[in-house]
Structure formats: structure tokens, C-alpha cells
Amino acid sequence: MPKNDFESKYKFDWKFINEAKKEYVTVSDNLDIYCIYSNKNKNTNRTTFVFIQGFGSEKETWTDLWDAIAEVYNLLVIDPRDKDTINLQKDSECSVQRMAKDIAEIIKHYQIEEKNIVFFGSSVGATYIAHCITQEKIEPKCCFFASPARKPRAPGFLITLALILPKNIVNWLGKKIGRMYLRNKVSEGFQKEVYYQRVEKINIEKWKNCNQVRKWDATNDFKGIKSPVFLILTEHDKYHNYQESKKLEEIIPNCKTLTVPTYDYFHIKPGVYEFTQTMKKIIDKIPT
């Protein structure tokens, strides 16, 4: 489905992205990290969602949820180093450790107090957050992790292709193989369509540069989180294994599962507004 048809079908408003401050923040290794920040909501005890997307995720995946969250809370979206918004240099580090440090440095840049942070991490984004919490000694108010895993799910064979084939061939072949790979691994509807959009924009060269991320085991990072953690899971998400993610409930000390009906429910309208209110009720019960 062409992008214009895709956007027309789901009628994205892009409200948060259009209205928020967009800028690059230079971190300690001199790389510029793309951030989108809205802090217009002063009536929520300055609670700020710090949102980290998963590997390969595009803005279309989360724009509706961002709109819903930004109506209630301050919101900071930090792009990880695998995103096309980041001009990754040959000597730039692209690892879980470095991205955890990026998160901590950017939080400090925006002068957000730890006690007011609500982390939201999707897939491997939750891994970056978990390592940030344990490595940088940050204690947020709480964390919401959508379909996390101890080991990233990025398909290793695409990285292998990138290592052995020329760039022009691997990008063409990667798109073709990527569509075949996803055919039976994603649910019908928005998930399948948004993942196919990702395949069309695939940058396997960038994935190759971030190959260290794929090998990371975040078990000890998840064990080290002291703040309340809520796993956002649905059995209707075929790509992210429900049982694998739910095992984290036994690993993270203060953890509960928030089961949602479908993948669409917490990604697109109208479900994102009800989902945001569910998160608000949870946050409101956490002692300050």
C-alpha cells in the first residue's frame, strides 16, 4: 500500500509531531540525537512520558498514541541511533550501552526530574530504557514496556546479508525477503500494513552498524529495575511472542501485565485514547 493511501486510510492527525518542539541534541560523543518534545501540560504534576521506539519503528506506528498522551502529559520522544533521523558516522557507537547513555544525557538536557519520568519503551526500546535505569542509576515514577524481550527480535539473516553483499543489492533483496519474512509473522490489519511500510524504508546498512544491539541479553537490566513496571501485551500480536514477553513478569521485581485486546488498540484511534486513560489511572495510584 503506497504511503499516501496508508495515511489516508488511518487518518493520522500528526498533532503532537506538528505542534511539539523538534530539535537535535548533541550528546557526549558529539552525535546529534533527534528529539520531539512537548511540555505544555503543566497541570499533571509535571509528569513527562519519555518514549523510546523499537528497532525499525517509524513515526506512523505511534503518532496516534503520541497525540493521545500529549493531551494529558508532557511527552519527550527520543530517536534511537538506528533511526534514519540520526546521521550515524562510521566511528559512531551504536550499542545498548551508548543509547542508554543518550537517554540519560537528553533527560538531563531537558532538566526533567527523575521522579516525574514515566518511561514508555516498545520492543527493544524497553531494553534501552532498562539499561539506562541500571547503568545510569535513574529511578523513574514507573515504566510501560510494550512487548519487550530479553533479546532483540531483529531478523539476523538480514544482518548477515548486509555483511556479505554490496549495499545496492542488499537493500533491494532485503525488501523482498523482508516482505516474505513478515507474511506470516504479523497480524492482519494495522500491524501488517505498518510493518510493510517499514520494509519499504529499510536501511540494512544502518542495521549492520547497529549489529551489537541484536546480540544483547537484557535479563540483568530488567532484574535491576526497582520502579513499578507494566508490561503491555496482547495475544493478537503475532510478531512479538506473548509468552516470551510475559516471562519478564517473573524477572522484573515490581512488575504487572497490562493485557490489551489487540495491537491496534494501543497504536491507533480510537483505542489509544482509552488506553491513555488506563495508563493515567495506573500512574495516579503511584505514590509521589
C-alpha positions as CSV (number, residue, x, y, z in Angstrom):
1,M,0.0,0.0,0.0
2,P,1.6,3.4,-1.0
3,K,2.3,5.7,1.8
4,N,-0.4,8.2,0.8
5,D,-3.1,5.5,0.7
6,F,-1.8,4.2,4.1
7,E,-2.0,7.6,5.7
8,S,-5.4,8.3,4.2
9,K,-6.8,5.0,5.4
10,Y,-5.8,5.6,9.1
11,K,-6.3,9.4,9.0
12,F,-3.3,10.3,11.1
13,D,-3.6,13.8,12.7
14,W,0.1,14.2,13.4
15,K,-0.9,16.7,16.1
16,F,1.9,16.1,18.5
17,I,4.6,16.0,15.8
18,N,3.3,19.2,14.2
19,E,3.0,21.1,17.4
20,A,5.9,19.9,19.5
21,K,9.4,21.3,19.5
22,K,11.7,19.3,17.2
23,E,15.5,19.6,17.5
24,Y,18.8,17.7,17.6
25,V,20.5,17.4,21.0
26,T,24.3,16.8,20.9
27,V,25.4,14.1,23.3
28,S,28.8,13.4,24.8
29,D,30.3,11.5,21.8
30,N,29.3,14.5,19.6
31,L,26.5,12.7,17.8
32,D,23.2,14.6,17.2
33,I,20.1,12.8,18.5
34,Y,16.7,13.8,17.2
35,C,14.1,14.6,19.8
36,I,10.5,15.7,19.8
37,Y,9.4,17.5,23.0
38,S,6.1,19.0,24.2
39,N,5.9,20.3,27.8
40,K,2.8,22.4,27.6
41,N,0.9,20.3,30.2
42,K,1.7,22.0,33.5
43,N,-1.3,20.6,35.3
44,T,-0.1,17.0,35.7
45,N,2.5,17.5,38.4
46,R,5.0,17.8,35.6
47,T,4.8,14.1,34.8
48,T,6.7,13.5,31.5
49,F,6.5,10.5,29.3
50,V,9.9,9.6,27.8
51,F,9.2,7.5,24.8
52,I,11.7,5.2,23.0
53,Q,10.6,3.3,19.9
54,G,11.7,-0.2,18.9
55,F,14.1,-1.2,16.1
56,G,13.0,-0.1,12.7
57,S,9.8,1.5,14.0
58,E,8.5,4.5,12.1
59,K,6.5,7.6,13.2
60,E,3.3,6.1,11.7
61,T,3.4,3.3,14.3
62,W,3.0,5.6,17.2
63,T,1.7,9.0,16.1
64,D,-1.9,8.4,17.3
65,L,-0.7,7.3,20.7
66,W,1.6,10.3,21.0
67,D,-1.3,12.6,20.2
68,A,-3.3,10.9,23.0
69,I,-0.5,11.0,25.5
70,A,0.4,14.7,24.7
71,E,-3.2,15.7,25.5
72,V,-2.7,14.6,29.1
73,Y,1.1,14.7,29.8
74,N,4.3,16.2,28.7
75,L,6.0,14.0,26.1
76,L,9.6,13.5,25.0
77,V,10.3,11.2,22.1
78,I,14.0,10.3,21.7
79,D,15.0,8.6,18.5
80,P,17.4,5.7,19.0
81,R,20.6,5.5,16.8
82,D,19.1,3.0,14.4
83,K,16.6,5.6,13.1
84,D,17.2,7.4,9.8
85,T,17.0,10.8,11.6
86,I,20.4,10.0,13.1
87,N,23.4,10.6,10.9
88,L,25.5,7.7,12.3
89,Q,29.1,8.1,11.4
90,K,31.5,5.2,10.7
91,D,33.2,5.7,14.1
92,S,29.9,6.3,16.0
93,E,28.9,3.7,18.6
94,C,25.5,2.0,18.1
95,S,25.0,-0.2,21.1
96,V,22.6,-0.7,24.0
97,Q,25.1,1.0,26.4
98,R,25.5,4.1,24.2
99,M,21.8,4.5,23.6
100,A,21.1,4.2,27.3
101,K,23.6,7.0,27.9
102,D,21.9,9.1,25.2
103,I,18.6,8.8,27.1
104,A,20.2,9.9,30.4
105,E,22.0,12.8,28.8
106,I,18.9,14.0,27.0
107,I,16.8,13.8,30.1
108,K,19.4,16.0,31.8
109,H,19.4,18.4,28.9
110,Y,15.7,19.0,29.2
111,Q,16.0,19.2,33.1
112,I,13.3,16.6,33.7
113,E,13.3,15.3,37.3
114,E,13.6,11.6,37.7
115,K,10.6,11.4,40.0
116,N,8.4,12.9,37.2
117,I,9.6,10.4,34.4
118,V,7.3,7.8,33.0
119,F,9.2,5.7,30.6
120,F,7.5,4.1,27.6
121,G,9.6,1.6,25.7
122,S,8.5,-0.5,22.7
123,S,10.2,-3.8,22.0
124,V,14.0,-3.2,22.1
125,G,13.2,0.4,23.2
126,A,12.4,-1.2,26.5
127,T,15.9,-2.7,26.6
128,Y,17.5,0.7,26.1
129,I,15.4,2.0,28.9
130,A,16.2,-0.9,31.2
131,H,19.9,-0.5,30.7
132,C,19.6,3.3,31.2
133,I,17.9,2.7,34.5
134,T,20.5,0.3,35.8
135,Q,23.6,1.8,34.1
136,E,22.8,5.5,34.8
137,K,21.1,4.9,38.2
138,I,17.8,6.5,37.2
139,E,14.6,5.8,39.2
140,P,11.5,6.9,37.2
141,K,8.0,7.1,38.6
142,C,7.2,3.9,36.5
143,C,7.7,2.2,33.2
144,F,5.4,0.9,30.5
145,F,7.0,-1.7,28.3
146,A,5.2,-2.8,25.1
147,S,6.1,-6.3,24.0
148,P,9.6,-6.3,25.5
149,A,12.1,-9.2,25.2
150,R,15.3,-10.1,26.8
151,K,16.9,-10.5,23.4
152,P,16.0,-8.3,20.4
153,R,14.0,-9.8,17.5
154,A,15.6,-8.1,14.6
155,P,16.0,-10.9,11.9
156,G,19.6,-11.9,11.9
157,F,19.7,-13.2,8.4
158,L,19.2,-9.6,7.1
159,I,22.3,-8.5,9.0
160,T,24.2,-11.4,7.6
161,L,23.2,-10.3,4.0
162,A,24.4,-6.8,4.8
163,L,27.8,-8.2,5.8
164,I,28.4,-10.2,2.7
165,L,26.6,-8.3,-0.2
166,P,27.0,-4.9,-1.8
167,K,24.8,-2.1,-0.4
168,N,22.7,-1.7,-3.6
169,I,21.9,-5.4,-3.8
170,V,21.3,-6.0,-0.1
171,N,18.7,-3.1,0.1
172,W,16.7,-4.5,-2.9
173,L,17.0,-8.1,-1.7
174,G,16.3,-7.1,1.9
175,K,13.0,-5.5,1.0
176,K,11.9,-8.6,-1.0
177,I,13.0,-11.0,1.7
178,G,11.6,-8.8,4.5
179,R,8.1,-8.9,3.0
180,M,8.3,-12.7,2.7
181,Y,9.6,-12.9,6.3
182,L,6.7,-10.8,7.6
183,R,3.9,-12.5,5.7
184,N,3.0,-15.0,8.4
185,K,4.6,-13.2,11.4
186,V,2.3,-10.2,11.8
187,S,-1.4,-9.8,12.4
188,E,-3.8,-8.7,9.7
189,G,-4.7,-5.0,9.7
190,F,-2.6,-2.1,11.0
191,Q,0.3,-4.2,12.2
192,K,0.8,-5.9,8.8
193,E,0.4,-2.6,6.9
194,V,2.7,-0.6,9.1
195,Y,5.4,-3.3,9.1
196,Y,5.2,-3.5,5.3
197,Q,5.7,0.3,5.3
198,R,8.9,-0.3,7.4
199,V,10.2,-2.8,4.9
200,E,9.8,-0.2,2.1
201,K,12.1,2.2,4.0
202,I,14.5,-0.5,5.2
203,N,18.1,0.6,5.7
204,I,20.0,-2.6,6.2
205,E,23.3,-0.7,6.2
206,K,22.2,1.1,9.3
207,W,21.1,-2.2,10.8
208,K,24.6,-3.6,10.1
209,N,26.1,-0.7,12.0
210,C,23.8,-1.4,15.0
211,N,24.5,-5.2,14.9
212,Q,25.7,-5.1,18.6
213,V,22.1,-4.4,19.7
214,R,20.9,-7.7,18.2
215,K,23.3,-9.7,20.4
216,W,22.3,-8.0,23.7
217,D,20.8,-10.0,26.6
218,A,18.9,-7.6,28.8
219,T,18.0,-10.1,31.6
220,N,20.2,-8.4,34.3
221,D,19.0,-5.0,33.2
222,F,15.4,-5.9,33.7
223,K,16.2,-7.5,37.1
224,G,17.7,-4.3,38.2
225,I,14.6,-2.1,37.8
226,K,13.2,-1.0,41.2
227,S,10.4,1.2,39.9
228,P,6.9,-0.2,39.0
229,V,6.8,-1.8,35.5
230,F,3.8,-2.6,33.5
231,L,4.0,-4.9,30.5
232,I,1.7,-4.1,27.7
233,L,0.9,-7.3,26.0
234,T,-1.7,-8.8,23.6
235,E,-2.0,-12.3,22.3
236,H,-3.1,-10.8,18.9
237,D,0.4,-9.5,18.3
238,K,1.9,-12.3,16.2
239,Y,5.4,-10.7,15.8
240,H,6.1,-10.2,19.5
241,N,5.8,-13.5,21.4
242,Y,3.3,-13.1,24.2
243,Q,4.6,-15.9,26.4
244,E,8.2,-14.8,25.9
245,S,7.4,-11.2,27.0
246,K,5.2,-12.4,29.9
247,K,8.2,-14.3,31.4
248,L,9.6,-10.9,32.3
249,E,6.9,-10.7,34.9
250,E,9.0,-13.3,36.9
251,I,12.3,-11.4,36.3
252,I,11.4,-7.8,37.0
253,P,10.9,-7.3,40.7
254,N,7.8,-5.0,40.7
255,C,6.0,-5.9,37.6
256,K,2.4,-6.4,36.4
257,T,1.0,-7.3,33.0
258,L,-1.5,-4.9,31.4
259,T,-3.3,-7.1,28.8
260,V,-4.8,-5.2,25.9
261,P,-7.3,-6.6,23.4
262,T,-5.4,-6.0,20.1
263,Y,-2.3,-4.5,18.6
264,D,-4.5,-1.7,17.1
265,Y,-5.9,-0.8,20.5
266,F,-2.8,0.9,21.7
267,H,-1.4,2.1,18.4
268,I,-4.3,3.9,16.5
269,K,-7.5,5.8,17.1
270,P,-9.9,5.3,18.8
271,G,-8.3,2.8,21.2
272,V,-5.3,5.0,22.0
273,Y,-7.4,7.5,24.0
274,E,-9.0,4.8,26.2
275,F,-5.5,3.2,26.6
276,T,-4.0,6.5,27.7
277,Q,-6.7,6.9,30.3
278,T,-5.9,3.4,31.6
279,M,-2.3,4.4,31.9
280,K,-3.3,7.6,33.7
281,K,-5.3,5.7,36.3
282,I,-2.3,3.5,37.0
283,I,0.1,6.5,37.3
284,D,-2.3,8.4,39.6
285,K,-2.2,5.5,42.1
286,I,1.6,5.5,42.3
287,P,2.8,7.4,45.4
288,T,4.7,10.6,44.7
